[in-house]
Amino acid sequence: MQLVRGLHPRLVDSRGSSVAIGNFDGVHLGHQALVSEARARAQASGATATVLTFDPHPREYLDPGGAPPRLMRVTEKCLALAGYGVERLIVMRFDERLRQLAPAAFIEQVLVDGLRARHVVVGEGFRFGCGRAGSVATLAAAAPAAGFELVTVPAVEVDGARVSSTRVRAALAAGDLASTERLLGRRFVLCGRVIAGARLGRELGFATANIRLHRARLPLGGIFAVQVRGADGGARDGVASLGTRPTVNGVEPLLEAHLFDFAGDLYGRRLSVEFVAKLRDEEKFPSLEALTEQMHRDAARAREILATRAA
């Protein structure tokens, strides 16, 4: 899949695009429905299956302190969308220029000139343009003259309610990974490269792959049973800590994954950590000995859970 940051005249696709538009944070079942529609129309017409998204999230730009934690960074979003058949991901920078762009100008400059849109796929509540003045009705009125077909996708429901990134965040914050998986259609995943750590885990008998997440806020935290991909070609069972490590007075959020029965060198590897079940919240222990005892209990419990899921 091609990742393009911004719109560039030299990158205009002569095939035209079948474009799904949205923030796609989490790439949940609702987002997947948009992608499926865009792909279907792209395949039927020979257009390029495209997703248009924005970075930072508009809420992060407009209210940095009040915006919710991201479910995905751009790289994670790119990997997920590629798995659903997207050919090209366009990431437009959300800044003051884009915020002030009138709906008519967005249609002309972005959809027509920038993307040569042949199909535009959006959700029922889609809003765009300065002051969120543009709507599905705005797109429908402009579509004939602009030369694209508008496709409006109804909301996807799970357990009787609309699937949304907000619901995914709420499930993660509650440690409800079963609900998270139903909303996403897959397990929640965090990705990153393994960095050198203080080697404390190795000293305690639990060597860990340390992954810096480059996020100010995390959508979940605690101790988890996990499966890790990228270590040796398959999925490795393990236990992971996600948080600031209060027992050793940590500050920066860090993902530390211990892979069961694995002794290889992981430094520099890009790993994907799938969260299977939450074991407990992160806590501060009175000593490293107490922490080590709990780590043994966590590992044993994670093995039990993962063995049950595999059976």
C-alpha positions in Angstrom: 0.0 0.0 0.0 1.2 3.5 -0.8 1.3 6.0 2.0 1.1 9.7 0.9 1.3 12.6 3.3 -0.5 15.6 1.8 -1.8 16.2 -1.7 0.7 16.7 -4.5 -0.1 17.4 -8.2 2.6 14.9 -9.3 0.9 12.1 -7.3 -2.6 12.6 -8.9 -3.7 9.1 -9.9 -4.7 8.8 -13.6 -7.1 6.0 -12.7 -9.1 8.2 -10.4 -9.9 7.2 -6.8 -12.6 5.4 -5.0 -12.1 7.2 -1.7 -13.4 6.5 1.9 -13.1 9.6 4.1 -12.8 9.7 7.9 -10.4 9.6 10.9 -10.2 5.8 11.0 -8.9 5.8 14.5 -8.9 2.1 15.4 -10.1 0.9 12.0 -13.1 -0.7 13.7 -16.0 -2.5 12.0 -17.6 0.7 11.0 -14.4 1.9 9.3 -14.0 -1.5 7.7 -17.5 -1.1 6.1 -16.4 2.1 4.5 -13.3 0.5 3.2 -15.3 -2.4 1.8 -17.6 -0.1 -0.1 -14.6 1.9 -1.5 -12.8 -1.3 -2.6 -15.9 -2.8 -4.3 -16.4 0.3 -6.4 -12.7 0.6 -7.1 -12.6 -3.0 -8.4 -15.7 -2.5 -10.5 -14.4 0.7 -12.1 -10.7 0.3 -12.2 -10.2 3.2 -9.8 -7.7 3.1 -6.9 -9.0 2.0 -3.5 -8.1 5.0 -1.4 -8.6 6.2 2.2 -8.3 9.9 3.1 -7.6 10.7 6.7 -6.2 13.5 8.8 -3.3 14.0 11.2 -3.4 15.2 13.8 -7.0 14.2 14.6 -9.1 17.5 14.3 -10.0 17.2 18.0 -6.3 17.1 18.9 -5.7 20.3 16.9 -8.7 22.1 18.3 -8.5 20.9 21.9 -5.1 19.4 22.6 -5.7 19.0 26.4 -9.2 17.5 26.0 -8.8 15.2 23.0 -9.1 11.5 23.8 -6.1 9.2 23.5 -5.4 7.9 20.0 -6.1 4.2 19.4 -3.5 4.2 16.5 -0.6 6.1 15.3 -0.4 6.7 11.5 2.0 3.7 11.0 -0.4 1.4 12.8 -3.4 2.8 10.9 -1.4 2.2 7.7 -0.7 -1.5 8.5 -4.3 -2.1 9.5 -5.8 -0.5 6.3 -3.4 -2.4 4.1 -4.8 -5.6 5.6 -8.3 -4.6 4.4 -7.2 -4.0 0.8 -6.6 -0.3 0.7 -4.2 0.6 -2.1 -3.4 4.2 -1.1 -3.6 6.0 2.2 -3.7 9.8 1.9 -2.8 11.6 5.2 -3.7 15.3 5.1 -2.2 17.5 7.8 -5.0 19.1 9.8 -3.9 22.7 10.3 -5.4 26.2 10.2 -5.5 26.2 6.4 -7.5 23.0 6.3 -9.7 24.0 9.2 -10.7 27.2 7.4 -11.4 25.5 4.1 -15.0 25.9 3.1 -17.0 22.8 2.1 -17.2 23.8 -1.6 -13.4 24.5 -1.6 -12.8 21.1 0.0 -14.8 19.3 -2.6 -13.0 21.2 -5.5 -9.4 21.2 -4.2 -9.3 17.9 -2.3 -11.8 15.5 -3.9 -11.8 16.7 -7.5 -8.4 18.3 -8.2 -6.4 16.3 -5.6 -7.9 12.9 -5.7 -9.8 12.8 -9.0 -12.6 11.1 -7.0 -14.9 8.8 -8.9 -16.6 7.5 -5.8 -16.7 9.2 -2.4 -17.6 6.9 0.5 -18.6 8.4 3.9 -20.7 7.5 7.0 -24.2 8.8 7.5 -23.0 11.5 10.0 -20.0 12.7 8.0 -19.2 16.5 8.4 -16.5 18.5 6.8 -15.3 22.0 6.0 -15.0 25.1 8.1 -17.2 24.9 11.1 -18.3 21.4 10.1 -20.7 23.1 7.7 -20.5 20.4 5.1 -22.6 17.3 5.3 -23.7 14.3 3.3 -26.4 16.5 1.8 -23.7 19.0 0.7 -21.7 16.1 -1.0 -24.9 14.8 -2.6 -25.7 18.2 -4.1 -22.2 18.6 -5.5 -21.6 15.1 -6.8 -23.2 15.4 -10.3 -21.2 18.5 -11.3 -18.1 17.3 -9.5 -18.2 13.9 -11.4 -18.2 11.5 -8.5 -20.8 9.0 -7.1 -21.6 9.5 -3.4 -21.9 6.4 -1.3 -23.3 6.7 2.2 -22.7 3.7 4.5 -25.1 3.1 7.4 -23.7 2.6 10.9 -22.5 -0.8 11.9 -24.0 -2.0 15.2 -22.6 -4.5 17.8 -24.6 -5.5 20.8 -27.4 -3.2 19.8 -25.3 0.0 19.6 -23.3 1.9 16.9 -19.7 0.9 16.7 -17.4 4.0 17.2 -13.9 4.9 18.3 -15.5 6.2 21.5 -16.9 2.8 22.3 -13.6 1.1 21.6 -11.8 3.6 23.9 -14.4 3.0 26.7 -13.9 -0.8 26.4 -10.1 -0.5 26.5 -10.2 1.8 29.5 -12.4 -0.7 31.3 -10.0 -3.5 30.5 -12.8 -5.3 28.5 -10.7 -6.8 25.7 -13.5 -9.2 24.7 -15.8 -6.2 23.8 -12.9 -4.5 22.2 -12.3 -7.5 19.9 -16.0 -7.5 18.9 -15.9 -3.8 18.0 -12.6 -4.1 16.0 -13.2 -7.5 14.5 -9.7 -8.4 15.7 -7.5 -7.9 18.8 -6.3 -4.5 19.8 -2.6 -4.2 18.8 0.3 -1.8 19.6 3.4 -1.8 17.4 6.9 -0.4 17.8 10.6 -1.1 17.7 12.4 -2.7 20.6 14.8 -0.3 22.3 17.5 -0.9 24.9 16.2 -0.7 28.4 17.7 -0.8 31.9 17.8 -4.6 31.8 16.0 -4.7 35.2 13.6 -7.4 33.9 16.5 -9.6 32.9 18.0 -9.2 36.4 14.7 -10.2 37.9 14.4 -13.3 35.6 11.9 -11.7 33.2 13.8 -10.4 30.1 11.5 -7.9 28.3 11.2 -6.4 24.9 10.8 -2.6 25.6 8.8 -0.6 23.2 8.6 3.2 23.4 5.1 4.2 22.2 5.6 7.9 21.4 2.2 8.8 22.9 1.4 11.3 25.6 -1.7 9.3 26.6 -2.5 5.6 26.4 -6.0 4.2 25.7 -5.4 1.3 28.2 -2.9 0.3 30.9 -2.0 -2.5 33.2 -0.7 -6.1 33.0 -1.9 -8.3 30.1 -1.7 -11.7 28.6 -0.5 -11.1 25.0 0.6 -12.6 21.8 3.6 -11.0 20.1 4.4 -11.1 16.4 7.6 -10.2 14.7 10.1 -12.1 17.0 10.6 -15.2 14.9 8.0 -15.4 12.2 5.1 -16.7 14.3 3.0 -15.6 17.3 4.6 -15.9 20.7 2.7 -16.1 23.9 3.7 -13.7 26.6 2.8 -11.3 29.4 3.2 -7.5 29.1 3.2 -4.4 31.2 1.8 -1.2 29.8 2.3 2.0 31.9 4.9 4.0 33.7 6.4 1.3 36.0 5.7 3.1 39.4 7.8 0.6 41.4 10.9 1.9 39.8 9.6 5.5 39.6 9.1 5.5 35.9 7.7 8.5 34.1 7.4 7.8 30.4 4.7 5.3 29.2 6.4 2.1 28.1 5.3 -1.3 26.8 7.3 -4.2 28.2 6.6 -7.6 26.8 8.1 -10.8 28.2 7.9 -13.7 25.6 7.6 -17.1 27.1 10.3 -19.6 26.4 12.2 -17.2 24.1 15.9 -16.3 24.4 16.6 -14.5 21.1 17.9 -10.9 20.6 15.0 -8.6 19.8 16.8 -5.2 19.8 15.7 -3.1 16.8 12.9 -5.6 15.8 9.5 -4.2 15.0 7.0 -6.1 17.1 3.2 -6.2 17.1 1.7 -6.9 20.5 -1.8 -8.3 20.6 -3.7 -7.8 23.8 -5.7 -10.9 24.7 -6.8 -10.4 28.3 -6.2 -7.9 31.2 -4.7 -9.5 34.3 -4.7 -6.5 36.7 -4.0 -2.8 37.0 -0.5 -1.4 37.3 0.5 -0.9 40.9 3.5 0.2 43.0 5.1 -2.5 45.1 7.1 -1.9 48.3 10.2 -3.8 46.9 11.6 -5.4 43.9 11.2 -8.8 45.6 7.4 -8.2 45.9 7.3 -7.1 42.3 9.1 -10.3 41.2 6.7 -12.5 43.1 3.8 -10.8 41.4 5.4 -11.1 38.0 5.6 -14.9 38.5 1.9 -15.0 39.4 1.1 -12.8 36.4 3.1 -15.0 34.0 1.4 -18.2 35.3 -2.0 -16.7 34.9 -1.2 -15.5 31.4 0.0 -18.9 30.4 -3.3 -20.4 31.7 -5.4 -17.9 29.8 -3.5 -18.2 26.5 -3.5 -22.1 26.7 -7.3 -21.9 27.1 -7.7 -19.6 24.1 -5.5 -21.9 22.0 -7.5 -25.0 22.9 
